[in-house]
Amino acid sequence: MWIFGATCPAEGKAAGVVMPYCNSEAMSLHLKEIFRHVVPGAHAVITLDQAGCHGSAALVGQSNITLMSLPPRCPKLNPVKSLWQFMRDNWLSNRIF
């Protein structure tokens, strides 16, 4: 399973989808989900790493979203990496209950 997620700290909003695959179609569905949460008249800027589904030519964009690609091999520039690590450590890891 793949989790696609986006957050807006200023507004306290988040949008995400869980998909069985990671490709441009799944990323396009995620962008549609983000589009639903962006306030009318506002514009979202999403930082993306160099994952293949993030830069695909088949990606269906949205009018109120700008995709900003980070340089390759620069995980420290991606602010959401620490959030994903926290989620893996606390909720998404394999656990025995």
Secondary structure, 3 states (H helix, E strand, C coil): CEEEEEEECCCCEEEEEEECCCCHHHHHHHHHHHHHHCCCCCCEEEEECCCHHHCCCCCCCCCCEEEEECCCCCHHHCCHHHHHHHHHHHHHCCCCC
